Amino acid sequence: MELLAIDFAIFLEKFILIFVVIMASLLIAMYTTYAERKVAAIIQDRYGPNRAGPFGLLQPVADGVKLFFKEEIIPLSSNKLLFILGPSLAMLTAMLTSSVIPWGGDIELFGRRISLEIADVNIGILFVFGVVSLGVYGIMIGGWASNNKFSLLAAVRGASQIISYELAMGLSLIALLMMTGSMSLGEIVRQQMGGAWGGLLGWNVFYQPLGFLIFLVCAFAECNRTPFDLPEAENELNFGYHQEYSSMKLGFYLFAEYINMFISSAIMATLFFGGYDIPFVNEVTLADKIGLNLTTLLGTFSLLIKIVFFLFLFMWVRWTIPRFRYDQLMNLGWKKLIPLALANMLVTGAVILLLKK
């Protein structure tokens, strides 16, 4: 009975954490659309959304209600099962990667120590890459099932782009794994918290600056964001791979992009910027002064600030840099980023061997 009670408590903790992470991801994705329109407006010297609610804050709610109540159209010539599966798979894979991200340290509630990480698996990075690689099927299935030549062309572009940039992204992380000796995201964060200046100089971005830049560029490509938004090139492909979609099926595709931005930002902050580490602060000393729970909440807030910075970077680049041509996109991935990632990996290996001697 005691074991059953412990198992039920663990199940309840994880269930609540999963619910909170999913709701937070959806809320942040929803208001990222609002933030993007506001950032675009500031860059273009205009107001942006300012009608629905104070300062236009209810605009994402209005957009969501509109998508829910729009007419749902399924083309007669489409494969209906796959047509529905495409956006569902895109949304599912976007949400799954959040399960291995450490959103904070531990908290103490009801005499139990609870970790703010849904699953601290020792192959966390491998899990992320496995799930991300499935995301391409959501694009391919949606484009092919629509039975529209523009949608199919956009889906083929998207699939080739994601597959190409996944290679450089994976290679850029091999050097990081050689340094840390672990694929657990939680362990990588803990290793970064021991540097000087309150942990700041322990962040991996100072030891792998080239790896971070390669990962950042590949993250833009994986999220289909400008200047790598070839699958959604409106002036070439009408509307991209989701041209035939309407109502919440279209909403799922659009939401999946913003959730992918949010999760990519969280992964970059976790791998290279200390995750929930608070810069210039020793968390152990702080926990002795203000308590473990408050320290953990401050760490989670620190992680969210880092995520917001990367989200802003995604938006800033979108309204600053023009789109690449398709041949430029492929040349950058295969002829520039992959050789750079390989060189970075070899240099890192050589430095590690020299330091061991």
C-alpha positions, 0 to 999 in steps of 0.5 A, a space after each residue: 500500500 505504501 509503494 502504491 501511495 508513493 507511485 500515485 504521488 509521483 504520477 500526480 506530480 508528473 501529471 500536474 507538471 505536464 499540464 502546467 508545461 503544456 498550458 504555459 507553452 500554449 499561452 506563450 505561443 499564443 502571445 508570441 504571435 501578439 509580440 511578433 506583430 508588435 515587434 514588426 510594428 515598432 520596426 516598421 514605425 506603426 502601432 500594431 494590434 491596439 483594438 481588441 482589449 487594452 493595448 490589443 492584448 486580447 488580439 491573440 484570443 480573438 484570433 483563436 476564436 476566429 480560427 475555432 469558428 471558421 468553416 472547416 474545409 477538406 478538399 474532395 481530392 485530398 486524402 482525408 485521414 492524412 489531411 487531418 493527421 498532418 497538423 496533429 503530428 506537427 503539434 504533437 512533435 512540437 509539444 513532446 520535446 518539452 518533456 526533457 527540458 529542466 524548467 527549474 531546480 527542485 521544490 519542496 511541497 508536502 514533505 516531498 522534493 519535486 523536480 521541475 523536469 518531467 523526465 530527466 533521461 540520460 539521453 535527453 538530447 538524443 530524445 529531442 533530435 528523435 522527436 524533432 526529426 519526426 516533425 518533418 512528417 507533419 509537413 510532408 504528410 500535410 503537403 502531400 495529402 492536400 493534393 495541391 502542387 504548391 503544397 507538395 512543392 513547399 512540403 518537399 522544400 521543407 523536408 529537404 531543408 529540415 533534414 539538411 540542417 539537422 546534420 549541422 545541428 547534430 554535429 555542432 552538439 557533438 563538440 558540446 557532448 565531448 565537453 560535458 560527457 552527458 546527454 542529460 539536459 539536467 546534468 548539462 545545466 548542473 555542470 554550467 552552474 559551477 563557474 566564476 561570477 556566480 556561474 556565469 563563466 561556466 556557461 557553455 557559450 563561452 567554451 563553444 561559441 562557434 557551436 552555439 552560432 551553428 546551432 542558432 542558425 540551424 534552429 532558425 532553419 528547423 523552425 522555418 523562420 526567416 531567412 529560411 522560410 522557404 516552405 512558406 514563401 508566399 510570393 512563390 508558393 501562394 501560402 506554402 504547405 498548409 495552403 489548403 488548410 482552414 479552421 483549427 487545422 491551420 491553427 495547429 500548423 501556425 501554433 506548432 511553429 511558435 511552440 517550436 520557437 519557444 522550445 528551441 529557445 528553451 533548448 538553446 538557453 539550457 545547453 549554452 546559457 546555463 538554463 535556470 542558472 541565475 547569473 552572478 548569483 550562487 544558488 546554494 547561498 541564496 537558498 540558505 537565505 530565502 529558501 529553496 522554493 523561492 530560489 527555484 522560482 527565481 531560477 525558472 524566471 531567469 530561464 524564461 528571461 533567456 527564452 524571451 530574449 531568443 524569441 525576440 531574436 527570432 522576430 527581429 531577424 524576421 523583419 530585418 533579413 530577406 529570404 534566401 534563395 533555395 540554392 543559397 539555403 542548401 549551399 549554406 547548410 551543406 558547404 558552410 555549416 557542416 564543414 564548420 561543425 566538423 572543424 569545431 568538433 575536431 578542434 574541441 577533441 584536440 583541446 580536450 586531449 591536450 588538457 588531459 595531458 
